[in-house]
Amino acid sequence: MPQELAQKIKSGQIAIKSQEKLHKTFNLNVSEFALLEQLKQKWGFEDYSQTMLYCIWLASVNDGIESL
């Protein structure tokens, strides 16, 4: 499932539609940022927005809130 989700995000099937309308600052410690960077590199995401989208969707699918 994580690979399928990553492919959908990279191909644009799951995308942030109104990124310019919302801007939020996240406070992350160095370890958390390093984990985001590792996920970004592992799945080949273009930026941290795609990486965060992946994390949110994966958690939502795992919790039964969303489905692929």
Phi, psi and omega per residue, in radians:
M1 nan -0.756 3.138
P2 -1.016 -0.666 -3.140
Q3 -1.179 -0.723 3.108
E4 -1.079 -0.753 3.125
L5 -1.103 -0.791 3.132
A6 -1.052 -0.723 3.126
Q7 -1.113 -0.710 3.127
K8 -1.131 -0.660 3.122
I9 -1.213 -0.807 -3.120
K10 -1.130 -0.579 -3.128
S11 -1.460 -0.159 3.120
G12 1.591 0.038 3.100
Q13 -1.144 -0.575 2.999
I14 -2.067 2.027 -3.043
A15 -2.493 2.804 3.021
I16 -1.459 2.022 -3.028
K17 -1.438 -0.602 -3.023
S18 -2.273 0.923 -3.088
Q19 -1.008 -0.625 -3.092
E20 -1.247 -0.263 -3.086
K21 -1.553 -0.199 -3.101
L22 -2.367 2.245 3.093
H23 -2.356 2.106 -3.098
K24 -2.318 2.435 3.107
T25 -1.644 2.265 3.064
F26 -1.859 2.408 3.038
N27 -1.747 1.953 3.141
L28 -2.116 2.501 3.016
N29 -1.427 3.020 -3.053
V30 -1.056 -0.676 -3.129
S31 -1.129 -0.751 3.130
E32 -1.157 -0.713 3.104
F33 -1.129 -0.672 3.110
A34 -1.106 -0.660 3.091
L35 -1.138 -0.727 3.072
L36 -1.054 -0.750 3.128
E37 -1.083 -0.718 3.122
Q38 -1.112 -0.724 3.089
L39 -1.150 -0.713 3.112
K40 -1.016 -0.801 -3.141
Q41 -1.225 -0.755 -3.091
K42 -1.044 -0.787 -3.059
W43 -1.673 -0.079 3.070
G44 1.269 0.570 3.124
F45 -1.251 2.645 -3.113
E46 -1.272 -0.610 -3.050
D47 -2.688 -3.125 -3.114
Y48 -1.308 -0.373 3.059
S49 -1.111 -0.780 3.092
Q50 -1.136 -0.653 -3.133
T51 -1.148 -0.758 3.099
M52 -1.149 -0.690 3.104
L53 -1.044 -0.751 3.086
Y54 -1.019 -0.849 -3.114
C55 -1.071 -0.760 -3.117
I56 -1.158 -0.805 3.138
W57 -1.136 -0.731 -3.136
L58 -1.072 -0.777 3.099
A59 -1.111 -0.699 -3.134
S60 -1.169 -0.693 3.096
V61 -1.173 -0.794 3.135
N62 -1.081 -0.560 3.127
D63 -1.519 -0.024 3.115
G64 1.397 0.229 3.138
I65 -1.425 -0.670 3.132
E66 -2.157 2.904 3.042
S67 -2.406 2.711 3.124
L68 -1.499 nan nan
